[in-house]
Amino acid sequence: MYFLMYSGGPSAKTEVKTLDGVTRGSYSYIDARGEIQHVNYIADPANGFRVAASNLPVGPTAATPHGHETNSIAETPEVARAKSLHFAALQDCLKEEKEGGEEEEEEEGGGEEEEEEKEEEKKKEERRRRRRRRRGGEKKKKKKRRRRRRRRRKKKKEEEEEGGEGEKKKKKEEKKKKKKEEEKKKKRRRRRRRWRRRRRRRRREEEEEEEEEEERKVSCFFFVI
C-alpha cells in the first residue's frame, strides 16, 4: 500500500495502491500541440490495466443489424502490443504460480514420503533389535545349560574318583572334630585354673589383712596398760 503525488507547472501525478491490490492514478501533461492532456487509469489483477484519457482516438460508429448505431473504438497497434504483452506477462505469472504450487506439492509429497520411509526404517531397526535381543537371550540360556552340564559331569567324575577316598575323608573329619573338642576342654581347664588361683590370692590377702588388724589391736592394748 502506498500513496504518490507531485505537481510541477502544468504536469501533475497522483497514484494510490490499496490493500486489495488495486492501483488507481491520474496524471496530466502538455502534448506537442500545447494542449493539456489528462489521463486516468486503474490496474488490478482481475481486469488488468484500464485507461481513460482525453487524447484517446474515437473510432467510427458502426450500424447494428437493427439499424441502431453504436460507438466502437478501434485499437491502435500500440494498444494491441500493450495488451499482448500484458496477457503474456499474466500467463507467465500464472505458469510460475502453477509451477510453484506443483513444486510445493511435490516437496510436500516428497516430505511425506521421506517421513514414511523414516518410520519404516525405525520399525525395521526395532524389529532387528528385538531379534538380536531374542538371539542374545537364547545364547545366554544355552551357555547356562552348558555350564550346568559341565558342572554335573565334573561332580560325577569327582564322585567316581573319590568313591574309595570317601572313607578317608570321613576319618579326617572325625579327627578334626576330636581335636577341636580337646582344644575346647583344654581352654575350659585353663579358665578353671585361673579362677582358682585368683580365689586363692584373694583369700591370702584377706587373711593377711585380718592378721594386721589383730596385731594393731594387741599393740594398742599394751600401750594402754
Buried (B, 14 or more C-beta within 10 A) or exposed (E): EEEEEEEEEEEBBBBBBEEEEBBBBBBBBEEEEEEEBEBBBBBBEEEBEEEEEEEEEEEEEEEEEEEEEEEEEEEEEEBEEBEEEEEEEEEEEEEEEEEEEEEEEEEEEEEEEEEEEEEEEEEEEEEEEEEEEEEEEEEEEEEEEEEEEEEEEEEEEEEEEEEEEEEEEEEEEEEEEEEEEEEEEEEEEEEEEEEEEEEEEEEEEEEEEEEEEEEEEEEEEEEEE
